[in-house]
Amino acid sequence: MNRIKTITKKEDFDKLYRRSGSAGSRHVVVLYRKNGLSESRQAFIASKKVGNSVQRNRARRLMKEAYRLTDEQVSGGYDIAFIARNGINACKCADVQRSIEAALKRAGLTGGTGRE
């Protein structure tokens, strides 16, 4: 089982927010930029607009599982931040997975079918 590489440094987050491309879908917004490494790193973000801590943690768990299922299709060498939108907690994992696939396809990071 492959471990998901996470973005941990503030400088990396700052670069990602300032100089990145973005693509959105119904439940997720994706920010991405090249990182100069051979592997991709991810961050899963849920703001207080999503809800209380229980709802934010569920949103992050949904996004992590949905990404894990589509990880093989994603190109290497990118920093990718997945930001949860407000209604994500009313969805099932399959809905979030389709949303992530569609956003990654719009961003050009995967070659999969991006249907929402």
DAWO-V299354 format. One record per backbone hydrogen bond with DSSP energy under -1.0 kcal/mol. NH is the residue of the N-H (numbers start at 1). CO is the residue of the C=O. Records with the same first field share a line. If there is no record, write none. Layout:
# DAWO-V299354
NH: CO / CO
This chain:
# DAWO-V299354
7: 42
13: 9
14: 10
15: 11
16: 12
17: 13
18: 14
19: 15
21: 32
23: 30
25: 28
29: 83
30: 23
31: 81
32: 21
33: 79
35: 77
41: 78
42: 5
43: 80
45: 82
50: 47
56: 52
57: 53
58: 54
59: 55
60: 56
61: 57
62: 58
63: 59
64: 60
65: 61
66: 62
67: 63
68: 64
69: 65
73: 70
74: 71
75: 109
79: 33
80: 41
81: 31
82: 43
83: 29
84: 45
85: 27
88: 85
90: 87
91: 88
96: 92
97: 93
98: 94
99: 95
100: 96
101: 97
102: 98
103: 99
104: 100
105: 101
106: 102
107: 103
109: 104
115: 113
